[in-house]
Amino acid sequence: VLLVESGGGLVQAGGSLRLSCAASGPDIDRYNMGWFRQAPGKEREFVGAIEWNGRSTFYVDSVKGRFTLSRDTVKNTVYLQMNNLKPEDTAVYYCARAAFQFGSVRVVEYDYWGQGTQVTVSP
């Protein structure tokens, strides 16, 4: 299994970015996927997750209404659209494959991870 994130960068507060996670591996299109982020000196935290078929999503409260998950099952790519970004969103963002049922929010519940992409939001 290989997960490759892209789309990070530097943006001003209020701006937008779209992160992509290109996934490959056996039956990868049958797995729920999640996004996490890790700011310097902090633990990795859950951001959101999307069901394997793209029909359901859920998010941490701090990003609800600003971030949107989607997936292209043909391209095996998961997208994280981030709008109205805030300086506190600055972190390395990781996509991951869920090892268990949809609804997992803990790091240990995800078994494969990408290398991460840096998102920096300036005031």
C-alpha positions as CSV (number, residue, x, y, z in Angstrom):
1,V,0.0,0.0,0.0
2,L,1.3,3.4,-0.9
3,L,-0.2,6.8,0.0
4,V,1.2,10.0,-1.5
5,E,-0.1,13.4,-0.3
6,S,0.3,16.6,-2.3
7,G,-1.1,20.1,-2.5
8,G,0.3,21.6,0.7
9,G,1.9,25.1,0.7
10,L,1.8,28.5,2.2
11,V,-1.4,30.5,2.2
12,Q,-2.8,33.6,4.0
13,A,-5.5,33.3,6.6
14,G,-8.9,33.1,4.9
15,G,-7.4,31.3,1.9
16,S,-7.9,27.8,0.5
17,L,-5.9,24.7,-0.4
18,R,-6.9,21.3,-1.7
19,L,-4.8,18.4,-0.6
20,S,-4.7,15.1,-2.5
21,C,-3.9,11.6,-1.4
22,A,-3.1,9.2,-4.2
23,A,-3.6,5.7,-3.0
24,S,-2.4,2.4,-4.5
25,G,-2.5,-1.2,-3.3
26,P,-4.7,-4.2,-3.2
27,D,-8.4,-3.3,-2.9
28,I,-7.5,0.2,-1.7
29,D,-10.8,1.4,-3.1
30,R,-12.6,-0.7,-0.4
31,Y,-11.1,1.0,2.5
32,N,-12.2,4.0,4.5
33,M,-9.7,6.8,4.6
34,G,-8.7,9.5,7.0
35,W,-6.8,12.7,7.3
36,F,-4.7,13.7,10.3
37,R,-2.5,16.6,11.1
38,Q,0.4,17.3,13.4
39,A,1.6,20.7,14.4
40,P,5.1,21.2,15.9
41,G,5.3,20.0,19.5
42,K,1.8,18.5,19.4
43,E,0.4,15.1,19.0
44,R,-1.1,13.9,15.7
45,E,-4.8,14.7,15.6
46,F,-7.7,13.5,13.6
47,V,-9.1,15.9,11.0
48,G,-11.7,13.9,9.1
49,A,-12.6,10.6,7.5
50,I,-14.5,9.4,4.4
51,E,-16.2,6.1,3.9
52,W,-14.8,3.7,1.2
53,N,-17.7,4.6,-1.2
54,G,-17.5,8.3,-0.5
55,R,-21.1,8.5,0.8
56,S,-20.3,9.5,4.4
57,T,-17.8,11.8,6.0
58,F,-17.2,13.2,9.4
59,Y,-14.9,15.8,10.8
60,V,-13.4,17.1,14.0
61,D,-15.4,20.1,15.3
62,S,-12.6,22.6,14.7
63,V,-12.8,22.1,10.9
64,K,-16.5,21.5,10.4
65,G,-18.0,23.8,7.8
66,R,-14.5,24.7,6.4
67,F,-13.0,21.4,5.3
68,T,-14.6,18.9,2.9
69,L,-13.6,15.4,2.1
70,S,-14.2,13.7,-1.2
71,R,-12.8,10.8,-3.2
72,D,-12.5,9.8,-6.8
73,T,-12.9,6.0,-6.8
74,V,-11.6,5.7,-10.4
75,K,-8.4,7.5,-9.6
76,N,-8.2,6.1,-6.1
77,T,-7.6,9.6,-4.8
78,V,-8.9,11.3,-1.7
79,Y,-9.2,15.1,-1.5
80,L,-9.3,17.4,1.4
81,Q,-10.7,20.8,0.4
82,M,-9.7,23.4,3.0
83,N,-11.4,26.8,3.0
84,N,-11.2,29.8,5.3
85,L,-7.9,28.6,6.6
86,K,-6.7,29.8,10.0
87,P,-3.1,30.1,11.4
88,E,-4.0,27.3,13.8
89,D,-4.5,25.0,10.8
90,T,-0.8,25.1,10.3
91,A,0.6,21.5,10.4
92,V,1.8,18.6,8.4
93,Y,-1.2,16.8,7.0
94,Y,-1.3,13.0,6.6
95,C,-3.7,10.7,4.9
96,A,-4.1,7.2,6.2
97,R,-5.9,4.0,5.5
98,A,-8.4,2.9,8.2
99,A,-7.8,-0.6,9.5
100,F,-11.2,-0.9,11.1
101,Q,-14.8,0.3,10.6
102,F,-15.8,3.7,9.5
103,G,-15.7,6.1,12.4
104,S,-12.1,5.6,13.5
105,V,-10.5,8.7,15.0
106,R,-7.4,7.3,16.7
107,V,-4.0,7.0,15.2
108,V,-3.7,3.4,16.1
109,E,-6.9,2.6,14.1
110,Y,-5.1,3.5,10.8
111,D,-2.5,1.1,9.4
112,Y,-0.9,2.8,6.4
113,W,0.3,6.4,6.3
114,G,1.5,8.8,3.7
115,Q,4.7,10.9,4.1
116,G,2.7,14.1,4.9
117,T,2.4,17.5,3.2
118,Q,3.1,20.8,5.0
119,V,0.4,23.4,5.3
120,T,1.3,26.8,6.6
121,V,-1.2,29.5,7.2
122,S,0.1,33.0,7.8
123,P,-1.9,35.6,9.8
